[in-house]
């Protein structure tokens, strides 16, 4: 008996199961849709490494703007003093000019009362006696001499007053321009810091933890590099000490009269000792500031930016440094990193926008960035390539 059920067509089996190309395409489509659904929510979010780099760049840009702010602020202060001095000078000269003008007025009134402008014949006819004519002539001659001196003084005062007024006007114009630069730099700092805070605020708790782990690894690598530098410096110092001892032994074997070579080496330590003594005072001051917050544009005593800290530290040692990193980098002798000594200034980045105070063993004290505090840290805290130069002040 034939079956009443309708058999499946071979074509349906081939289309639904046995065609590899169509099956693969279907599976691929499902996988892609699944991946798209998973990736869509965070597709526009930067990676954690990109966020870290962007935040670091923003902080460096803010520090660069801070140094420009410091320079503009210092320039504004000097120009304001200059303008005030000029305005005081103009006020004094204006007073003298008014006095000279009043004196001329009194002479003009005297001439009117005495009839000094009348012709000699009229003066003679109006006088009661010849003696009156003579006396009046004597008075007018003396008055004419004083009047000439008064006129000369008036002209001088007027010329000098106009000159000083022009100088004051020019200085005021320059001051206004500098104040504009100051305002621009301040706005730039605030914008960069706000952008950095916004980026950090968008991180999840997990991302913040991962970012902290990345930062910790960087600190460990920086510490390793600092220890390596410390070993190199110790080996170099030991070699130099050995050379000095050998030179001293060779000098001791010769006659007393040939000791002139050792005199030169004996003259070197006092200079080093002098620098070391000053550096010790600078470092003592810097250590006392550890834990105080970084605040852009600050010079103490409650907070500092990077160049404000180094300036204040060396000021405590009796050495005056300029205000900004751009000027501090030229305020001493440049030395190799391997020869850095405690107290030296360590500058960072190609645009010289950060500075710290070297304390030895590859470490420094610095005011790192907004949101951080004055602290000890490896000079390799941002990588070896970030170090710009080492400068020995004093």
C-alpha distance (Angstrom), angle and dihedral (degrees) to the residues before:
residue distance angle dihedral
X1 . . .
X2 3.73 . .
X3 3.77 119.1 .
X4 3.78 115.6 -107.4
X5 3.84 92.4 -150.9
X6 3.76 117.1 102.8
X7 3.78 112.1 -122.4
X8 3.83 121.5 -130.1
X9 3.72 115.2 -103.1
X10 3.75 118.1 -114.4
X11 3.78 89.7 -126.8
X12 3.77 92.9 63.6
X13 3.82 91.9 53.8
X14 3.78 91.6 49.3
X15 3.79 93.9 48.5
X16 3.79 96.4 44.3
X17 3.78 102.8 39.2
X18 3.74 119.0 1.9
X19 3.84 104.4 51.7
X20 3.86 105.4 96.4
X21 3.81 96.8 -167.4
X22 3.78 94.9 54.5
X23 3.77 93.0 43.4
X24 3.80 92.0 51.3
X25 3.79 91.7 48.0
X26 3.77 91.5 51.4
X27 3.79 93.5 49.5
X28 3.82 91.6 46.7
X29 3.81 91.1 51.8
X30 3.78 91.2 51.7
X31 3.81 91.8 48.7
X32 3.80 92.9 49.0
X33 3.78 92.0 48.4
X34 3.78 89.6 49.8
X35 3.83 92.6 49.6
X36 3.79 91.7 46.7
X37 3.76 91.3 51.6
X38 3.80 91.4 50.2
X39 3.82 95.7 45.1
X40 3.79 99.9 41.1
X41 3.83 98.9 84.4
X42 3.84 94.2 54.6
X43 3.77 99.7 27.8
X44 3.83 93.8 112.0
X45 3.78 96.1 42.7
X46 3.81 116.6 106.3
X47 3.77 119.2 -124.1
X48 3.78 119.9 -98.1
X49 3.80 90.6 -108.2
X50 3.81 89.9 52.9
X51 3.79 90.7 50.0
X52 3.80 91.2 49.6
X53 3.81 91.9 50.2
X54 3.80 92.9 45.2
X55 3.80 92.9 49.9
X56 3.81 90.7 47.4
X57 3.80 90.8 50.0
X58 3.80 91.3 49.1
X59 3.79 91.9 51.1
X60 3.80 91.2 49.8
X61 3.79 91.0 47.6
X62 3.79 89.3 49.8
X63 3.80 90.0 50.9
X64 3.80 90.2 49.8
X65 3.80 89.6 51.5
X66 3.82 88.7 47.1
X67 3.80 91.5 57.7
X68 3.82 89.7 49.2
X69 3.80 87.7 49.7
X70 3.81 90.6 50.5
X71 3.81 91.3 50.3
X72 3.81 92.6 48.1
X73 3.80 91.5 46.4
X74 3.80 92.2 50.9
X75 3.81 90.7 47.4
X76 3.80 91.1 47.8
X77 3.80 91.6 52.6
X78 3.81 92.3 51.6
X79 3.79 93.1 45.4
X80 3.79 92.0 48.3
X81 3.81 90.3 54.5
X82 3.80 89.8 48.4
X83 3.80 92.1 49.7
X84 3.82 91.8 47.9
X85 3.81 90.4 51.3
X86 3.80 91.8 48.8
X87 3.80 92.5 47.8
X88 3.81 90.8 50.7
X89 3.80 89.0 50.1
X90 3.81 91.3 49.1
X91 3.83 90.5 50.4
X92 3.81 91.7 51.6
X93 3.79 92.8 46.7
X94 3.79 91.0 47.3
X95 3.80 88.6 54.4
X96 3.80 90.8 51.7
X97 3.80 90.0 46.8
X98 3.80 90.6 53.5
X99 3.80 90.6 49.0
X100 3.82 90.8 51.1
X101 3.80 89.8 48.2
X102 3.82 91.1 50.8
X103 3.80 90.9 50.0
X104 3.80 90.8 52.7
X105 3.79 88.9 50.1
X106 3.78 91.6 53.5
X107 3.81 90.4 51.8
X108 3.77 91.0 50.2
X109 3.80 90.4 51.5
X110 3.81 90.8 48.0
X111 3.77 90.8 51.9
X112 3.77 90.2 52.2
X113 3.82 92.5 50.0
X114 3.82 95.2 46.2
X115 3.78 95.3 41.3
X116 3.77 92.4 -121.8
X117 3.77 90.4 158.2
X118 3.82 94.0 59.8
X119 3.84 122.3 101.9
X120 3.83 118.3 -100.5
X121 3.86 93.4 -109.2
X122 3.81 92.7 54.8
X123 3.78 91.0 46.7
X124 3.83 90.9 52.2
X125 3.82 93.8 47.7
X126 3.80 94.0 48.4
X127 3.81 94.6 47.4
X128 3.81 116.1 96.6
X129 3.82 95.3 -143.4
X130 3.82 136.5 11.2
X131 3.81 87.5 -113.5
X132 3.83 89.2 61.0
X133 3.80 89.5 55.1
X134 3.81 91.2 51.3
X135 3.79 94.2 46.8
X136 3.79 92.0 48.5
X137 3.83 91.1 51.1
X138 3.81 91.7 52.6
X139 3.81 91.4 51.4
X140 3.81 93.1 47.7
X141 3.83 92.7 48.5
X142 3.79 91.0 53.5
X143 3.79 91.2 43.5
X144 3.81 91.2 51.6
X145 3.81 91.7 54.8
X146 3.81 92.6 50.2
X147 3.77 90.3 43.5
X148 3.82 91.7 54.9
X149 3.80 90.5 50.8
X150 3.80 89.6 48.9
X151 3.79 91.7 50.8
X152 3.81 91.5 49.1
X153 3.79 91.0 49.3
X154 3.80 90.9 49.0
X155 3.81 92.4 52.2
X156 3.82 91.7 48.5
X157 3.80 93.3 48.2
X158 3.80 91.8 46.9
X159 3.83 92.6 51.0
X160 3.81 94.4 46.8
X161 3.80 92.2 45.5
X162 3.80 92.2 52.3
X163 3.82 90.4 48.3
X164 3.80 93.1 51.4
X165 3.78 91.5 46.0
X166 3.80 89.7 54.8
X167 3.82 90.8 49.5
X168 3.80 91.1 49.2
X169 3.81 91.5 49.1
X170 3.82 91.1 50.9
X171 3.80 92.0 47.4
X172 3.78 91.3 49.2
X173 3.80 90.1 51.9
X174 3.81 90.9 50.5
X175 3.80 90.6 46.7
X176 3.79 90.3 52.9
X177 3.82 90.8 52.0
X178 3.80 91.9 49.0
X179 3.80 90.9 48.9
X180 3.80 86.6 54.0
X181 3.82 89.9 53.5
X182 3.79 88.9 48.6
X183 3.80 91.9 52.0
X184 3.82 91.9 47.6
X185 3.82 93.1 49.7
X186 3.79 91.3 48.5
X187 3.81 91.9 50.6
X188 3.81 90.5 48.5
X189 3.81 92.2 52.7
X190 3.78 92.4 48.9
X191 3.82 92.4 47.9
X192 3.82 94.2 50.0
X193 3.79 92.5 48.1
X194 3.80 91.8 47.2
X195 3.81 90.7 51.5
X196 3.81 91.0 50.0
X197 3.81 92.2 49.6
X198 3.79 90.7 48.7
X199 3.80 92.2 52.5
X200 3.79 91.8 49.6
X201 3.80 93.0 46.2
X202 3.81 90.7 58.4
X203 3.81 93.1 59.7
X204 3.78 119.0 103.6
X205 3.80 121.1 -126.5
X206 3.80 89.7 -102.3
X207 3.80 91.9 50.8
X208 3.79 91.5 48.7
X209 3.81 89.2 52.5
X210 3.80 91.1 49.9
X211 3.80 90.3 47.4
X212 3.80 89.8 51.9
X213 3.82 89.0 50.9
X214 3.81 90.8 51.9
X215 3.80 89.8 49.7
X216 3.81 90.6 49.4
X217 3.81 91.4 53.0
X218 3.80 89.7 50.3
X219 3.81 90.2 51.4
X220 3.79 91.4 50.0
X221 3.80 91.0 51.4
X222 3.80 90.4 47.0
X223 3.82 90.0 51.1
X224 3.80 90.3 50.2
X225 3.82 90.8 52.3
X226 3.81 90.6 47.4
X227 3.80 91.0 52.6
X228 3.81 89.5 49.2
X229 3.81 90.7 52.3
X230 3.80 89.9 47.9
X231 3.83 90.5 54.2
X232 3.82 91.3 48.4
X233 3.80 91.8 49.9
X234 3.80 91.8 47.1
X235 3.81 91.3 50.6
X236 3.79 91.0 47.7
X237 3.79 92.0 48.9
X238 3.80 90.8 48.8
X239 3.81 91.1 50.7
X240 3.81 91.5 49.3
X241 3.79 90.9 48.0
X242 3.80 90.1 51.5
X243 3.81 90.7 50.2
X244 3.81 90.4 51.4
X245 3.80 91.6 50.1
X246 3.80 92.4 48.9
X247 3.79 90.6 47.9
X248 3.80 89.9 50.1
X249 3.82 91.6 50.6
X250 3.79 91.7 49.8
X251 3.78 90.3 48.3
X252 3.80 91.6 49.8
X253 3.81 91.0 55.9
X254 3.80 93.0 58.6
X255 3.76 129.0 72.2
X256 3.80 120.5 -72.5
X257 3.78 91.3 -114.7
X258 3.80 92.3 60.9
X259 3.78 94.1 60.5
X260 3.79 94.2 103.3
X261 3.82 90.9 106.7
X262 3.79 91.4 60.5
X263 3.80 90.4 51.8
X264 3.79 90.4 67.8
X265 3.79 92.6 51.9
X266 3.79 89.4 46.5
X267 3.81 89.3 56.1
X268 3.83 93.2 55.3
X269 3.85 99.8 65.1
X270 3.84 96.0 61.4
X271 3.82 90.1 59.3
X272 3.81 90.9 47.9
X273 3.78 90.7 45.0
X274 3.79 90.7 51.5
X275 3.78 91.6 52.3
X276 3.79 92.1 44.2
X277 3.81 90.8 52.5
X278 3.79 92.1 52.1
X279 3.79 92.1 43.4
X280 3.80 90.1 52.2
X281 3.82 90.0 56.7
X282 3.80 91.5 47.2
X283 3.81 91.5 49.7
X284 3.81 92.6 46.7
X285 3.79 88.9 54.9
X286 3.81 92.4 46.6
X287 3.81 92.6 49.5
X288 3.81 89.4 52.9
X289 3.82 88.9 58.4
X290 3.83 95.3 55.2
X291 3.79 109.7 125.1
X292 3.80 95.8 29.0
X293 3.82 115.0 123.0
X294 3.78 127.0 -102.5
X295 3.81 109.2 -116.9
X296 3.78 119.2 174.8
X297 3.80 113.0 -115.4
X298 3.82 92.6 13.8
X299 3.82 123.6 135.1
X300 3.80 100.1 -179.9
X301 2.88 165.8 -147.2
X302 3.80 94.5 162.0
X303 3.81 98.6 21.5
X304 3.80 141.1 6.2
X305 3.75 145.7 -163.3
X306 3.81 117.5 -141.8
X307 3.82 99.9 -89.7
X308 3.80 91.8 36.6
X309 3.81 88.9 60.1
X310 3.81 95.8 48.5
X311 3.79 91.5 45.4
X312 3.80 92.2 50.7
X313 3.82 92.8 45.1
X314 3.79 94.6 53.9
X315 3.80 91.1 41.5
X316 3.81 86.7 60.6
X317 3.82 86.2 57.2
X318 3.81 91.9 51.7
X319 3.81 95.8 -102.7
X320 3.79 120.7 122.6
X321 3.81 115.1 -142.0
X322 3.83 126.2 -175.7
X323 3.78 118.3 -103.2
X324 3.80 102.4 -113.2
X325 3.81 135.0 56.3
X326 3.83 88.4 -123.3
X327 3.81 89.7 63.4
X328 3.81 99.2 32.1
X329 3.82 90.6 60.2
X330 3.84 87.6 64.4
X331 3.80 95.2 44.9
X332 3.80 98.2 91.2
X333 3.78 148.0 3.4
X334 3.80 121.0 -51.0
X335 3.81 115.0 -128.8
X336 3.83 133.4 179.9
X337 3.80 118.2 -93.2
X338 3.80 89.3 -115.9
X339 3.83 89.4 60.2
X340 3.80 97.4 46.2
X341 3.80 114.0 138.3
X342 3.81 130.8 -162.8
X343 3.80 108.9 -79.4
X344 3.81 95.7 31.3
X345 3.79 118.4 129.8
X346 3.81 116.6 -115.7
X347 3.81 113.6 -153.9
X348 3.79 125.5 -163.2
X349 3.81 139.7 -154.5
X350 3.76 130.9 14.3
X351 3.79 92.8 -84.5
X352 3.84 91.6 50.2
X353 3.80 95.1 -125.0
X354 3.81 101.2 147.0
X355 3.80 135.5 49.2
X356 3.78 137.7 -179.2
X357 3.82 136.9 -177.7
X358 3.82 114.7 -110.0
X359 3.81 114.3 -130.9
X360 3.81 99.8 177.0
X361 3.82 136.4 -96.1
X362 3.80 92.1 65.3
X363 3.81 92.1 -60.4
X364 3.80 134.1 117.2
X365 3.80 142.0 -177.6
X366 3.79 114.3 -124.1
X367 3.78 145.7 150.3
X368 3.82 97.6 -115.1
X369 3.80 110.6 -168.0
X370 3.83 144.4 -49.4
X371 3.77 112.1 -51.8
X372 3.81 91.8 25.6
X373 3.80 133.2 93.5
X374 3.80 135.0 -128.8
X375 3.80 105.3 -82.2
X376 3.79 148.2 151.9
X377 3.79 113.4 -94.5
X378 3.78 142.7 158.2
X379 3.79 115.9 -85.2
X380 3.82 84.4 -129.5
X381 3.82 92.2 60.2
X382 3.81 90.3 124.0
X383 3.80 98.0 29.6
X384 3.78 133.4 -78.8
X385 3.80 93.0 -85.1
X386 3.80 91.1 60.4
X387 3.83 92.4 68.6
X388 3.79 109.1 99.8
X389 3.83 102.8 179.1
X390 3.79 147.3 -38.7
X391 3.81 116.6 -120.3
X392 3.80 126.6 -169.5
X393 3.83 110.3 -150.3
X394 3.81 129.0 -161.6
